[in-house]
Amino acid sequence: MKLLQDAEFEELSAQDLMLTYALNNDYLLTLPIYVDWKKASKSNAIIFRRGYATERQKGLLLVEKLDFLQSKLLQGIFFSLSRPLKKIGGWINEALKSSSEAADMQIWIDKVKLWLKERYSLERTQFMVESRSKNQLNSEQIGDGKLPIWLAAQRAVARYEGFLSSVGPRGRLIRKLLTWMEIIPSMPEASLDLKKETSYSEAYLRQTFLPRITLSNIWEPASRESCGGNVWKMFQNAVSILFSKSILQEPAFQELILLYTEETSQNEYNGQLEGLPLQMKIYERIPIPELQVIFPHKKLSFRILDTVRLDIASLLGLLAFFVNYKFENILSSPSAILLDVIATSALLIYVTRVALGYKQTWDRYQLLVNRTLYEKTLASGFGSVYFLLDASQQQQYKEAILVYAVLLHSKSNQVSCAKGVKDECEKFLYAKFKEKIEMPIDKALDTVMRLGLVMEFSEQGKIKLKAIPCSIAYDNLRKHWDHLLEQT
């Protein structure tokens, strides 16, 4: 935990989790991924992040574009077929109310509606997100940095589950269907306002917003609204978009560290959390909507599009088989036995091909997830320890040298307070590199003062900071180094 803090890694905050929840839609990894929160809790999984970045994918993206079109077509067909259900649901409700047993039946109807609201309504999720955000955005990681790692992890998993355990794609479709039938109320998706105006006039203090470019944005020029209803123009724009290079862009976590324990280790140590060996994995540039992919215990589910493809192909093939084949009477035609054997063998072969098709699709899912993690992995195993040590040392060095240089080049080599040093450091980095940061000034000042590079004195009742000249600072560092050599 000390190394993580020195390297400026922070535990995933409520705002990070809200972003993941709000942006949870298709980017490139379009697989429905669910985290087994029970196992994640047992393995004491906890995630730390450092910095944000922008993840871009450029190319033809032909498969992704076609998948998006097919999913939109499937969604349109689904809702076209579901429109009559609204009237049917109304007729059923009216018939039940007018019947003699309406009072008894209404009780069961109310119970079913209540269950559907609890299962698919956004009310509970939205209330949970808002309540958690109010409690945690104002008091991020209260005491987590001072807790033992296993206690901090136990608190973290409950927080992750509260934000990330949302309804999957099938649940969203069912929820929309129930909204069409007016069984559950229509509510807006929980979102996070990323364009909220800030009160800061200084450029280096304003929030940085990372723009998104999704598949729906790419196809927007070919939409009915953009083309004014002109079908020919829509077709031309669609062909142009399909066979031209495109860019997908998504805000991402710059670096993520996953800490967890394995089940085998838990069995060996008989559940003693204090003695469990930690597993550490470090990833880079993980898109925010795809955060679930790095969890140690995750489950994959078939996409609705792939399920429809496989199921329709299987049903049509079986239907064609039974329509074309007609079983004959064995007594009237003894040779029909041979035909039956051939037909049954063909049926078994077809069923085997269908089963292999499902398995092939599942293996493709697993391969896509593994390839994504492999490409994003910075370090794992003992290599991650070296990475964390180097990151901690480099971060402390950068902070100390920045504070010392800013104080050294300020007027009279002194600044009135720590906040002034903090502002100067942030202004310098924005002016030279256009990087907006929040300088951890307290930790940096502790380092330079411990090494004898900066001194603190009082003047007219005010505490001021002053940088030691370079020659004296060199001597102080040399003494520290000699003292360390003597100790070894």
PyMOL commands that set and color helices and strands:
alter all, ss='L'
color gray80, all
select helices_A, chain A and resi 2-6+14-22+37-42+62-98+102-120+123-137+144-146+149-164+169-180+203-205+215-218+220-222+224-227+231-242+263-268+273-275+288-294+304-324+336-376+382-408+411-413+418-433+441-450+470-487
alter helices_A, ss='H'
color red, helices_A
select strands_A, chain A and resi 10-11+33-35+46-59+246-260+279-287+298-300+377-380+414-415+454-459+462-467
alter strands_A, ss='S'
color yellow, strands_A
deselect
rebuild
show_as cartoon
